[in-house]
Amino acid sequence: MKNADITSIYKELDDQYFMPAFSRNMAIVRGKGSIVWDGTGKEYIDCVAGIAVCSTGHCHPAVVKAICDQAHELIHCSNLYYVPHQGELAKKIVEITGLKKAFFSNSGAEASDGALKLARVRTKKKKFVAFTHGFHGRTIGSLAVTHKPAAREPFEPLGLPTTFIEYGNLDALKKAVDDDTAAIIVEPIQGEAGVIIPRDSFLEGIREICDATGTLMIVDEVQTGMGRTGKWLAIQHTKIEPDIVTLAKGIASGFPMGALVARDGLEFTKGEHGSTFAGGPVACAASLATISVLEPLLPEIVRKGERFRQGLAKYHPRVRGLMIGITVGDKCPDVQKECAEHGVIVNCAADGNLRLVPPLVISDAEIDCVVKVIDGALGKVML
Ligand SMILES: Cc1ncc(COP(=O)(O)O)c(C=O)c1O
């Protein structure tokens, strides 16, 4: 079978047998480092990276080896038993986040659900406050604190009473929090909204409101965490100490995994939470390998982000490490298409914001190539 046939075969099966919840027209069949190949064999620099997932690049040899070695030994055993690598990973996650205890999940949405459950069960309060344009997942619980009307409205009523406050508006936030608010959940940089970076004083203000009212601060680092912004957590660019942090996406280089990590005194007790698959041996092995690969890369991330910033300066990019947003507007899909034609994959987040979240291993030469292609695409489409 020729490469050229693969996409159409995938499409045919997809059209007939897969629920049409995604909009797609391209197959990605192979990846190595920052490069992926489509169904026709065409090569691209991948600035989507599975939406901030493939942090160590595609198929990093250390991650592949960790997965294969563990798969030969034991793929699954259940959380009824001590699980190989799980404790070691929990220790590592606690160390890098500066929090006290971890609990694993299979996705970001599940990590959000777990964080909301933990907040409710420990505070005995019912309500939540979240922010406009915020995204925390698509399970019923995480959707309840996700703002996007198109994602939530068809499924209302959602179980958790949630008040949405304008992202950045501390005065409104103060008025919204009351004695029955269990937690405020916030992204330190809004990813799905298009890389919206708030002032540090906004995040500091949330902490102050939480302290004054006995409300928990849940920081959703699903997209911003695991080194994406040059520190393990984006909140670590500030002095804020969150109560609960959620992680997923880049935590295991694409092997499905998430985590919630909480400060001293906040933990699930027996029977309060659980999962068949979460924190399985292969996922934990993949995550430990991921962390080992990322550790020496962290000091480079901010510099790489600045290289993007300089190259794209005339488009006023919003840059925090390797999380980059550019306001493009209605023509964003055209820019995305033009970039793909020239061998660079980018994606449009909400409101016409071009988003770049490349693998953290991306090289300077690759960054320069991406910058050239985006510059060309924006120049052509926006003229
Ligand atoms: C900030 C944030 N939280 C939670 C999620 C949900 O993660 P998942 O898709 O793994 O359920 C996402 C996904 O985009 C996200 O960006």
The ligand as a Gaussian input file, in Angstrom:
#p B3LYP/6-31G(d) Opt

LIG

0 1
 C       -6.141000      23.582000      31.424000
 C       -6.765000      22.264000      31.063000
 N       -7.376000      21.544000      32.014000
 C       -7.936000      20.355000      31.747000
 C       -7.934000      19.842000      30.462000
 C       -8.579000      18.519000      30.177000
 O       -7.604000      17.555000      29.932000
 P       -7.981000      16.193000      29.166000
 O       -8.300000      16.545000      27.771000
 O       -6.743000      15.342000      29.333000
 O       -9.138000      15.611000      29.889000
 C       -7.314000      20.563000      29.435000
 C       -7.313000      20.061000      28.056000
 O       -7.104000      20.764000      27.111000
 C       -6.708000      21.809000      29.744000
 O       -6.114000      22.540000      28.800000

